[in-house]
Amino acid sequence: MTQAGHAAESVWDYPRPPAVRAAPGRLVEVWFGGRLVAATRHAVRVLETSHPPVYYLPAADVATELLTPAGAGSHCEWKGQARYWDVVVGSRRAAESAWSYPEPLPGYREIREMFAFYPGRVDRCTVDGETVRAQEGDFYGGWITAEITGPFKGGPGTSTW
């Protein structure tokens, strides 16, 4: 068990294709520009082999007025077409720091109307008060907490894993 009382998890025990799992009761927060951008106890995690979990937060628990469409997107073979968002607070902009799947593919419907955030592109993301570490690399948005063990895909030399 970790300090937070959660069992340690190896990302190598996560499935491929990814699985969507509830994170019941866990307080998940996103901060940028001195503002609380999102806070929920109703997050879900997407778990995929070699990746730290990605937390998706319900739109109802996100200050969506702080999100501006980024124009960019990407495609996931399992989840479908992603849409990217900038987080804007005052004169500060965190470019392409959030994403969503407006019409996810079957098997991932739970993440519809939810947002995920890159912890390395905003000021701070927390899970139950613990500040998370960002997954290395420009593409992946995993959240590393004390209970999550690697090694993690995303850093130099891991692209072929």
Residue pairs with C-beta under 8 A, 6 or more apart in sequence:
1 7
1 8
2 8
2 145
2 146
2 147
3 146
4 128
4 130
4 145
4 146
4 147
6 147
7 147
8 147
8 148
8 149
9 147
9 148
9 149
10 149
10 150
11 47
11 49
11 50
11 51
11 52
11 148
11 149
11 150
11 152
12 49
12 50
14 47
14 48
14 49
14 50
14 51
15 47
15 48
15 49
16 48
16 49
17 48
17 78
17 107
18 46
18 47
18 48
18 51
18 78
18 79
19 46
19 47
19 48
20 44
20 45
20 46
20 47
20 56
20 107
20 108
20 110
20 111
21 44
21 45
21 46
21 47
22 43
22 44
22 45
23 43
23 44
23 45
23 55
23 127
24 41
25 41
26 41
26 43
26 127
26 128
27 39
27 40
27 41
27 126
27 127
27 128
27 129
28 38
28 39
28 40
28 41
28 43
28 55
28 57
28 125
28 126
28 127
29 36
29 38
29 39
29 124
29 125
29 126
30 36
30 37
30 38
30 39
30 57
30 62
30 117
30 122
30 124
30 125
31 37
31 122
31 123
31 124
31 125
31 126
32 66
32 87
32 89
32 92
32 94
32 97
32 122
32 123
33 87
33 89
33 90
33 92
33 123
34 89
34 123
35 63
35 66
35 89
36 63
37 62
37 63
37 66
37 87
37 89
37 117
37 122
38 57
38 61
38 62
38 63
38 115
38 117
39 61
40 57
40 58
40 61
40 62
42 57
42 58
42 61
43 55
43 56
43 57
43 58
44 55
44 56
44 110
44 111
44 114
45 53
45 54
45 55
45 56
46 53
46 54
46 56
46 79
46 108
46 111
46 116
47 53
50 150
50 151
50 152
50 153
50 158
50 161
51 135
51 140
51 142
51 152
51 153
51 154
52 135
52 142
52 143
52 144
52 148
52 150
52 152
53 142
53 143
53 148
54 116
54 140
54 141
54 142
54 143
55 116
55 117
55 125
55 127
55 143
56 110
56 111
56 114
56 115
56 116
57 114
57 115
57 116
57 117
58 113
58 114
59 100
59 113
59 114
59 115
62 115
64 115
66 87
66 88
66 89
67 85
67 86
67 87
67 88
67 98
67 115
68 85
68 86
68 88
69 83
69 84
69 85
69 86
70 83
70 84
70 85
70 86
70 95
70 96
71 84
72 84
72 96
73 81
73 82
73 83
73 84
74 81
74 82
74 84
74 99
75 81
75 82
76 82
76 101
78 105
78 107
78 108
79 101
79 104
79 105
79 108
79 111
80 101
80 103
80 104
80 105
80 108
81 101
81 102
81 103
82 99
82 100
82 101
83 99
83 100
83 101
83 102
84 96
84 98
84 99
85 96
85 97
85 98
85 99
85 100
85 115
86 93
86 94
86 95
86 96
86 97
86 98
87 93
87 94
87 97
87 98
87 117
87 121
87 122
88 94
94 121
94 122
95 121
96 118
96 121
97 117
97 118
97 121
97 122
98 115
98 116
98 117
98 118
99 115
99 116
99 141
100 111
100 113
100 114
100 115
100 116
101 108
101 111
101 112
101 114
102 112
103 112
104 111
104 112
116 141
117 125
117 141
118 134
118 141
119 125
119 132
119 133
119 134
119 135
119 141
119 143
120 134
120 135
124 131
125 131
125 132
125 143
126 132
127 143
127 145
130 145
130 146
132 143
132 144
132 145
133 143
133 144
133 145
134 141
134 142
134 143
134 144
135 141
135 142
135 143
135 144
135 152
135 153
135 154
136 152
136 154
136 155
136 156
137 153
137 154
137 155
137 158
139 154
140 153
140 154
142 152
142 154
144 150
144 152
151 158
152 158
153 159
153 161
